[in-house]
């Protein structure tokens, strides 16, 4: 697991060896074990290494082909590299190292960009082909590993994190206004956008070719739910166990200490069970808890740890948030507001004290329908189908408007339901994802912001993904939507930044290509069955886990935001939100921000989620837009 960066020099000189070293140093935390650079008159490449396999210097990068016509910098792990290596050896290829990096080079020599079809793992790499004078950059199927790039007036640069790109001279930092709106709607900025106008994300499952002719971007994979299996539930359950067990076993290959994140939920508990079955020594497990009981899952993690006799480590987030928040947030180069970034940082920090690689249960909710919003959406969609479209469009909106005038909670819920029912399924699903209501945005955003945005609305991110889905039913389409938006834009960004901040590699067997493609063939009624979320995954794990784990109410990796803003981080948040001179004030009416703050402090309202998004935006601004915060 590593960090990569670089630039091209087709039109003008971008930098020298010192520049490349600075780009690598900016992401030192991603790879503290070694660093290296490559520079010629067309391309510069930088690499930081966190050694996982082949710990010798032979695994250092940049790495070259036998004839030195190919140069690669690679971030990630290829889980099937041993199978590919054996196949290549049978074709006469000889290897000097035991690394997956060398396998990528050799596979590219044989198959060109088609090599991506055979690679199964999490990765982002840049490969310079001297013969073709072409830079080949690719990102893994689900976007577990990040890749940002700058494209501006003939300039091109890339990096695992934006901070590498910002090491170059005179990088424009124009703010992308629609990305600001996206951020407050989703708590992250969806690809291919970044917060900066001229810096973009290479989307998951895409590659790019960069040459003197320009940039070409192409997809190489997608999730298809068109072909549904007709096998019995029992057969599919057995196959699912085998697939996840195999993917878990692949991820246990490591030359450094390895363990697991254990929340006590279905996904992480199932993965730990599979690890314990395939390990000849106790699995190291790590959990994070909170003082507030409704946010604390450590008692459930302890049940699983005891059952599988793991070497278990726990950490409770007491008064650590205030003292560490500024440092934690600094690892995000653009605004990011999923509150679980805090416990993810601390569990990564805890895990790194014990291991270098941690296996996690990420992806179970998005792939197998585990979120409560899927239950709500299923009910709404059934109701929606009972009414003709013209009736929903004409009757429900005025009724919703009538209910909105009441302060009663039941009326607010009724208004929300009627609004959702009046919309098409894709737009209604956006509402279940949105972190800010249209009325809140309208009140907060300055008139000039509204004017510049025109008719842009963040819902297009959701609706475009939904309409692209080829699944046979509504659940299949919304699962696809989350796997193409929320999962890579939110969950995987959080895990990557917080784990790499601690120089920890995290692997997710549920997000393996084989698991994803198998899950895509499962009928929706086996994922969400008679109101039960993740039905078939629970059936698969039933042989390992007790009912107390399988069927308890889902808590999620939540944090007590409401109380934090009234206690633990109140002083810090007040300083950022109410005493700054720019940042939020460039986009929002600060009187409205103050109104929300004081309403929250009065305990009459809970604006915790929205205040958190504003705090994350302001803290990012202070760090990356070179402003200062009073106090």
N, C-alpha and C positions, 0 to 999 in steps of 0.2 A: 504494500500500500504506500502510495507516494504522492508527490505533487509534481506537476509539469507546467512548463511555460515556454514561450518563445515568440519569434516574430519572423516576418519575411522582409526581404530587402530588394524586391523586384524593381521598385521605382526610385527609392532613395535609401540611403544608409539610415537604419533605425537605431543602431547602437553597437557597442563593442562588448568584449568579454566582461568588462566591469558591469555593463548594463544587465547582461544575462545573470551574472552572479547576484545582482540586486533583486532581480525577478525571482530567483530561487530562494534567496534569503527571506523574502516577504512571506513565503509559505514554508519556512523551515520546520514549523510544527507538524506538517504533514509527513516529513521524512527527515528525522534528526540523525539517521545513521550514516548517511553519505550524500554527497552532492556532486554534480558534474555538468559540464557545458559542451556544446558543439557550436562552432561558428564558421561559416564560409561567406562568400560574397552575396549569397542569395537567402540564406536561412540561418537563424540562431535558435538553439534548443537548450533548455535548462531542465534539470531534474533534481528532485530531493527524494531520498530513499528511506523507507521504513522497511527494514529487512525482515521478511517472513519465511521465504524459501531460499535455499542456497545462500547461507549467511556469509559466504566468502566474498572477496572483492570481485570475483568473476560475475557476480550478479549486479554490479554497479552499472549505472547508465549515465549518459547515452550509450546504447549498445549498437554494434555494427554487424553487418553481414560479413561473410567470409571475404568477399572482394571489396568491402568497405564502400559499396555503392548505395547501401541502405543504412540509414541511421534512425533509431527510434528512441523516444522517451515514452514511458508507459506507466500509467497509474491504475492499479487494480489487481485482480486475480482472475485467471482463466481456470475454471474448475475441471475442465475436461482436457487439460493440456497434455496429460500423460497418454491419453488415448490418441490424440493428434500426433504427439511425438512418435509414438510407436508406428503409426501409419506412415509418417514421413521417413522414419528409419528404414522401413521396408522398401521405400523408394530410393534408398541410397543416401539420404541426408545424414550427415554426422554432426553431432552437437558437442559443444565445448563446456556448456554449463548445465545445471539442473533447473534452469528457470523457465517460466512460461513466456518471458519476454523473448527469448531466443526462438521459441516455437512460433510466435507471431511473425517474426521476421522471415523464417523459413516457409511458413504457410503463405505469406504474402508473395514470396518469390515464385511459388508454384501457381497461385490462384489469383493474385491481384486483389482488388477490392472485394471479390467474392469470398475471400477468407472469412469475412464477417459471418457468413452463414454457418460456419463450423464452430466459431468461438462461443463458448457458453461461460459467462461470468459477469463480473462487474468491472467496467474498464472505461478509460478514456486514454487515447494514445495519439501521438503525432509521429508519422513516419515520413522521413525525407527521402525521396527517390531521386538520386542524382542523375540517373539516366534520363528519366522523364522530366526532370526539373519540376517536380510536383510534390507538394506536401499533402499527405493523406492523413486526415484527422477523423477519428470515429469515437462514438459514445455508445455505451451498452444499451440493451433493449429497454430497460425500465428507468434508466437515468440515475443509477445508484452513485455513479461517479460524475462529478461536474465538469463542464467545459464551457468557459466563456471566451468570446472573441471580440476584438475591436476591428471594425471596418469603417474607415473614414478617409476620404480623399486619397485613395490609393494605399493607405496604410493598412496593415494586417498584423495583429498580434493575438496571442491566446494565453490562457492560463487556467489552472484548476480553480483559482479564485481571482476575483477582480483585482485584489490588492497587488497581484503580480503585474497586471497590465498597467496599473497606475504608477508603476515604477518608471515607465517610459516618459520621455519629455513631452510636455504639452498635450497630454491626453485630454480631450474635451470632456467636461463633466456636466453637460447640459442635461437637465432632468427631463425624463419622459413623463408627461402629465397623465397619459392614460394608464401608465404603470403605477402612478400614485393612487389613482382611483381603484385599480385592480388590487393593490396592496390592502386598502381598507375594506374591500369586499371579501378578500380571500385570506388575509393575513400573510400572504406571500405574493411574489410576482411571477406569474405563469410564463413558461417559455413560449416563444423564443425571446421575449422581452427581458430587459433588465431595467433597473431604475435609471440608467443612463441611456440617452438617445442613441449613442453610437457604439454601445457595447451590448452584445446579444448572447443568448445561450444557444448552443447547438442542441436541438431537441433530442430526446432519447431515441434510440433505434435509427439514427441518422449518421451519415458520414459526409465529409466535405473534402473537395479537392481544390487546392489553392495553388495557382501558378501565375505566371506573368499575364495570362489571358484573363484572369479574374477568379471568382469563387463559384463553385458548383456544389449545391447541397442536395443530397438524395436520401430517401428513406430506404432501409433494407429489411424491415420486419414490422409486423403489426399483430395485434391480438385479434383473432377471429372467433366469434361465437356462433358461426353459422352452422357448424356441423355438430349436432347434439347426439350424444351416445344413447343407444336404446337398451344398453345392458341394465341388469337389475341393480337396485340400490346396494345389495350385499356385495355384488361383484365390483361395483365402482368404489365402494368403501375400502375393500381389500386393496384395490389398485392404488387408491389415494395414499394409503399407509405406506405401500412399497415405494411410491414415487418420492414422498417427503423423506422417508428414511434414507433412500439413496442419495438425495440431494444434501441431507444433513451429513451423511458419511463423507461425501466429497469435501465438505467444508471443514472437516476435522483434520485434514491434511495440513500440517504446519510444523516448521522447525523451531517454533518459539512457543511459550506457554499459551494455552488456549482455555477459554471458559465460556460463560453464557450470561446474558441478561435474563433475569427471572422476575417478572412482575406478579406472578400468581394468576395471570389470566390464562385463557385457553391456549393461545398461540405459543407464548414463551414456555408454558408448562409442558406442552406437547413436545416441543423441540428439545427441552431438557430431558424428557423421558427417553426420546430417541437417542440422544447423546449418551445417556447413562447405559442404555442397552448395548451400545457399540464401543464403549470405553472400558479399558481394563483397570482404570483407576478413578477415584471420585472426581466428578465434574466440579469445577470451580464455578459457583454462581454468585451473582451480585444483585442486590435489590435496594431501592430507595423508598423511604417513607416520609410521612409528614406528621406533625403533631396533631392536626385536625383529623379525627377518626374517619370522616367520610371521604377523605382523600388518601387514606393510608391503606395500602394493600399488602403490607409486609407480613401480616398474619397468614395470608393465603400463600404467599411465596414460601413462608416457613413450612407450611404443610407439604408442599411439593419437595422442598429441599430435604425434609426429613424422610419422606417416602423413598426418595432415590439416593439418600445418604450422600448428598453433595457436600462439598466444602463451601459452606455458605457465608457470605459477607453482607452486612446491612449497614446503611447509613441513613440517618434521619436529618432532614433539612430543617434545622432549628433557626438560628439567626445568621445563616450563611448567605441569604439572598442579597441583602442590602450591600454587604461588603464585597460581593463578587459579581454583581449584575453588570456593571460597566465593562469589566473584563470579558465576561461571557458574551455580551452583545457585540463586542468588537470583532468577534470571529465571523460575523455576518457582514459581507461587503455591501449588502443592500438591505433595505428594511425587511424584517422577518418577525412575525409576531405570534407564532404558535407558542402558548405559554409553557408547554411541556418541554421547551428547549432547556428550561432550568433544571428539572430533574434528570433530563437526558445528559446534560453536562456533568452533573454530580455522579450519576451512575457510571458514566464513562471514566471519570476521574478515579472512582473507587475501583472499577475493573482494571484500570491500567496499573494499579498498585500490585495486582496479582497476575495479570496476563497481558499479552500483546494483541491477541485476537479474541473477540467475543462473538458468539453466535446469538442471533436475536430472532424473535417471532414476527418481525415486521411483514406486513402484507396480508395477514390473515383476514383482517376486517374488510379490506377493499376487494380481495379475490373471492372470499366466501360469504360476503354480506353480513358483517358483524356489527355495524353501527346502528344505533337506535333510529337514526334518520331513515334507514331503509324500511323500518316498521311503519313509521309515520307516513312515508311516501307510498307504501303499499296500500294503506287504508285510503289515503287521498285519491290514489289512482283508481281504486275500485269505485269510490263515490263519483269520481269524474266521469267514468264510463256509463254511469246510470242516467246522465242528463245529456240531452242534445247540445251540440256546440253552441247554437244560436241562443239557447236558454241560458247557458252558463255565462256567455259574453254579455247578455243584456240584463239579466236579473241579479246575478251575484255581486257585481261591482257596486251598485247603489246600496245593496244591503250591507256590504262590508263597510262602506262609507258611513252608513247610519250607526253601525256598531262602534266605529272608531271614535265617536263622540262620547262614549261612555268610558269611565275609568275602571269599571269592574273587570276583574281578571278574566272571567268567563266570556265577556264581550270582546276583549282583546284577542282571546283565542279563537272566538267565532269569526272575528274579522280576518284573522290570519288564514283560517280554513277556507272561507269564502273567496278570499283573494287568490289563494292557490288553486281552488277548483275552477275559477274563471279563466285560468291560463292553460296553455298547452303543457304536456308533461315535461318537456325539456326546460321551459322557463320556470315551472313550478319546482323542479329539482334545484335550479339555481337558488330559489328562495330558501330552500332547506340548507343550502351551503353558505349563503351570504352572511358575512359578519357585520354588515352595516345595512340598515334599511335605507331605501331611497329618500325617505323623509329626513333621516338623520344626515345623510350626505348633503341634501339640499340645504339644510339649516347650517351645516358646518362650512361648506365650500364657499369661497368668496365669489362674487359675481363674475369677476374676470376669469376665474377657473372654469365656471360653468360655460362661459362664452367660448373659451379656447377648446373645451372638450366637445362642444357641439352636441351631436346626437350620440356620441360614444357611450356605451353602457357595458360594464364588466360581464354581464350575463352572456355576452357573445362567446366568451371562453368556454362556458359550460354548454351552451346550445350547439356550438360547432362540433364539439366532441361527441355529444349525444347523437347528433344527426349523422355523424360519420360511422357510428357503431353499426355492426351488421347482425347483432343479436336478434333472436326471434321474439323477444318480449321486453317489456319496460324494465324489469330488474336487470336483465342482461345489458341493456343500454346504459343504465345508470352506473353499474359496476364498471363497464368500459370507460365511462366518463371519468369516474374517480381514479381509475388506473392510469389515465392519460393526463390528468390535471392535478388533483390533490396529492396523489401518491408521490409523483416525481417532484412536484413543486413545493410541497409542504413536508410530508413525512421524511422523505429521503434526504432532502436538504438539511433538515434538523439533525438527523442521525449522522450524516457525513460531517457537518461542521463541528458538532459537539464531540464526536468521537475523535476526529482528527485534531481538534484543539488539544486533545490529551494524547496524541500519537497512538491511537488505538484503532485497530481495524475491526469493523463490524461486518459480519456475513449473515445473509438472510435466506435460508433454504426455501421458504415459502415463495420467494420471488425468483426462484430458479426458472429458467426457460421451460424446463420439462414440467414443473409444477403448474406454471401458468397455462401452458398449452393443454395440459390434461384438464385443469379446472375449467377451461373454456368450453370443454365438451360436456360438462355436467349440466343437467337440466336445472333451471332456476328453482324449481320446486324442491330440489334436494339441498340447495343452499339456504333458502328461506322457506321453511315447511311448517304450515299451520301456526304461523306467528313466531316460530323458533328460528333465531338467527344462527348462522354457521352450522346448520343441522348436520350436514355430512362430515364436516371437520370434527365436530363433537363425537359423531359416531365412530370416526376413525381413531380418535384418541381415547375412546371409552375404555378400551382394554388396558390403558395405562393410568388414567386419571380418575380420581374419585368424583362423585356427583357434586360435592361441595365446590369443586373447582370448575367443572363443566357447566353447571347450571346456575351459578350465582349471578346476581345482577352485575352487569358490566360497569366498571368504574372508569376505565380509561386512564391514561397517564395525565390526570388533571392536577391543577394547582389551585390553592385557595386565593384567587385574585381579589375577590371582594374584600377580604380581611387584610390582605397584604397592603392594599391602597389606604386602608384606615389605620394601619399599624406599621408592619415591618418595613415597607418601602415608602411610607407616606412622605417623609422629608425629602428623600431622593426624588420621588416623582414630582413633588410640588416645585422643586428647584428646576427640573427640566421642563415641566409643562406650563408653569406660570411665570417663570422668570427669564425666559430666553428672549433673544432679540430677533432671531430669524429661525428658519426651519418650518415648523408648523404654521407660524404666522405668515409665511409666504403663500400659504394655500387656504388656511382656515380663518374664520372669524373667531378671534381669541376670546371675545365675550361669550360666545357659545361654548367654547372649551371650558372657560371658568364656570359657567352655569352647570355643565355636566359634572365638573369636579366637586362643586359644593353640594349638588344634589346627592352625589354618591356619599360624601362625608356625612350628610344628614341622616343616612341610612334609610331614607324613604325610597331610594332607587338603587339598583345595582347596575352601574355602568362599567363594571370591572373590565369586561372584554374590550370595549371601545377605548377606555382609558389606557389599557395595556398596549393596544395598537398604536395609539398616539405617542405613548412613552417610547416604544420601540423605534418609531419613526424619528423622534427627536433625538434619541441617544445615537442612532445611526448618523443623523445629520451632524451632530456635534463631533463625531469621530471622523467622518469621511468628507465632510464639506468644509473642514478646517475652521470651524467656529469654536467659540469657548462658551462654557456654562458658568454663570456666576456662582460663587461660593466654592 
